């Protein structure tokens, strides 16, 4: 029986992994749980035989049948503590939409915790303080909407006020997001400039989604950063701090 416990825990973890992504490969499962591909095949068969509707997509991986939902997972004490710590960090984030949506999500997560876990987390919440952004200022409210626009390849229109007070209206194709110095930056293909540009979310005055969709860009985020690094390398007369500033804002204003 002692030998069965690790496998039982692994099977439960595989179920959670399958629920967290649309497609999970055998290699993903093997690497996560430090087992062989052959063991993964055996585990998948065991789950299927227990009634879990796992679909094998040839050449891609495994997915759960559409509409199938597992009962709420149980969190360990360490996992619950990590969630409450993340809540404090995110609530100090400067984007209002992220703070609001995470708070909605964490409320649902807390609803499945055990009574003793809730008591422990209430105590822990009083003993954590995040000192970044101490005034809890919110400078943008577009992060969550832009995430949806990126995922759905949706063109948006923005009214942008640059750091040097230049106002422009742009149609852009949102590509990626990153954060630096407490500010969120949007990387997007700007149709006005016919090139990729970086926009600070706190400089976007208005954002409107359109009904127009664009073809996915044939470039990864890491490739984009590599191209930016090459530009910095090829312009040695520009101080690095200035290059970083240009990289973090609309680069031609």
N, C-alpha and C positions, 0 to 999 in steps of 0.2 A: 504493500500500500504506500510506503514511503516513497517508492520510485514513481508512483502514479501522480503524486502531488505536483512535482515540477511540470509534468506534461499537462495536467489539468489547468494549472496557472497559465501555461503557454497557449492552450486552446482558447481560454478566455481572452487572453491578450490578442490573439489572432482575430477573434471576432470583433474586438474593439478596433483593431487596425483596419479590417475590412469595412467597418462602418464609417471610418474617418476619411476614406478616399474613394473616388469612383472606381479606380482600377488599382489593384495591388498585385505586383508580380511575385512569383515564387522566390526570386532573388531578394526582393525587399523583405519578405518574411524571414528568409534564412539568415540574412544579415542582422536583422533586428533581434532575433532570438538566438543567434549563434548556433544554428543547427544546419544540417546538410539539406540540399534540395530534395533528396529522397525522403527525409523526415518531414519536410513540408508537404509533399504529396500525400504521405500517410496521414498527417494531421488534417488535411483538407478532406480526405475520404472519411475520416472519423466524424468530422463536423457534418458532412453531407448525410452520413448514415444516422446522425442524431436528429435530422429533420431541418437543419439550417439550409435554406435555399441559396446555395452558392452557384453562380454561373461562371463557367470557364470560357473566356474569350480567347480563341486560338491566336497564339502569337502576341498576346497582350498581357493577360493575367486573370485575376479573379475579381468578381464583383458580387454584391448581394442583390437578390431579385428586387426590382423596383417596388417600393411600397413596404418592404419588410423592415420592421423596426425592432430593435432589441430593447429589453427593459432597461431602466436607468442603471448605469454602472455604479459600483461602490468605490469610493475614493479612500486611499490610505491616508493616514494622518499627514504624512509628508506631502502628498499630492494636494490635499485640502489646504495646507499651509502655503504651498506655492501659489495656489489660486488666490488666496486672500492677499498675499504680497503683490501679485500682479495687479489686483484691483487697485491697490494704493498707488502703484506706479502709473497705471493708465489714467486714473482720475486726475493725476497731475499733468497729464498730457495737454498740450495747448489746443488740440482739436476737439471741439465740443461734441461733434457727431460720434467720434470714437469713444469718448467718455460715456455718453448716453447709451450707446448700443452695448458696450461692454457691461455697464451696470445692469441693463436688462437681462443680458446673458447670465451674469453671475448670480442674479436673483433666482433664475430658473435652476442653476446648478445647486445653489444652497438648499433648494426645496427638496432635493433627494438625499441630502446628508443625514446622517444619524443624529439623534438628539445630543449625544455627548460631543459629537464633532461640532455642532452648532455652538454649543457653549464654549468650547475651546477656541473657536474662531472669533467669537465675540470678544473674548479676552485678548487674543492676539491682535485683533484690529485696533485695540486701544494702546498697544505697545509698539506700534510701527508708525514711523513718521518719515515722510519723504520730503527732503528740504529743497529739492529743485522746484522752481516755479512756486515759491512759497505763497505768493498772492493768488495762486490758482487762476491766473489769467488765461483766457481763451481767445486765440487770435484767428482761428479759422473754424469752419463748420462744414467742410466739403469732403473730408477724407473718405467717409463711408460711401458717399455717392460716387466718388471717383473710382473707388474699388469696383463698384458695380459696372461703371462705364468701361473700365479696363477689361473686366471679365467678359463683357458682352460686345466688345469692339464697337462702341457707340461714340459717334462724333458729338462733341459738346462745343458750345460757344461760351467764351469767357470775356468778361470786361476786366482788364488787368491794369493795375496801377503800379508801375515799377518803382524801385527804390529811389530813382532820381525824378519821380513824380511825372513820368510820361504815361498817359492814358492811351490804351489801344484796345480794340476789339478783335478777338481771334477765333477762328474755327480750328479746333485742334483734335488730334487723335490720341487719346490718353494711352500711355505705354507702360509706365511703372511709377512707383513711389518709393521714396526713401526719406529718412529723417536725419538731421544733423543740427547740432546746437539748439535743440528743442524746437526746431522748425521742420515742417513737412514740405518736401519738394516733389513736384510732379514733373516727370519726364514725359514729353508729348511731341508728336510730329505736328509742327505748326504749318498750316496751309498758307498762311500769309508770308512766311519766310521760306517755305518749301524745304524745311530741314527740321531736325530734332532740336528742341529747346527745353530748358529747365525753368519751371515757374514755382515761385514760393506760394504756398497756399494762403498765407496771410496777406498776400498782395492781390489775390483774386477778389474783386469787388462783387462780382455776380457770375453765376455759373448756370447755364441752361442746357439741358440735354436735348438733342434733336432726335428725329426718327431715322436718321441716316446712320448706316453702319459702314465700317471700313474693313479692308482685307488685313489680316494679321501681318505685322511687320516681321520680315525674315531676319531677325536679329535677337539675340538674347540680351538680358540686362548686363551680364558680365562682358559681352562683346561691346556693348555701348560704353561701359566704363573703360574698357581697353582703348577704344578710339579716343576717348577724352584724355587718357593718359598720354597717348601718342601726340596729341595736339599740344599738351603742356610741354612735353619733351622737345618738340620742334620749335618752341618759342621761348628760348632761354632768357630773353630780355624781360619777360614778364615775371615778377616775383610770384612765388608759390601762393602766398596769401591772396594775391589779386586773382590768380587763376582759380582758386577755391571760391572766391566771391562770385566770379563770373559763372562758375559751374553751378552755383546754388541759386541763381536768379535767371530771369529771361536774358539770354546771353548777348542779345544785340540791343538792349536798351539800358 
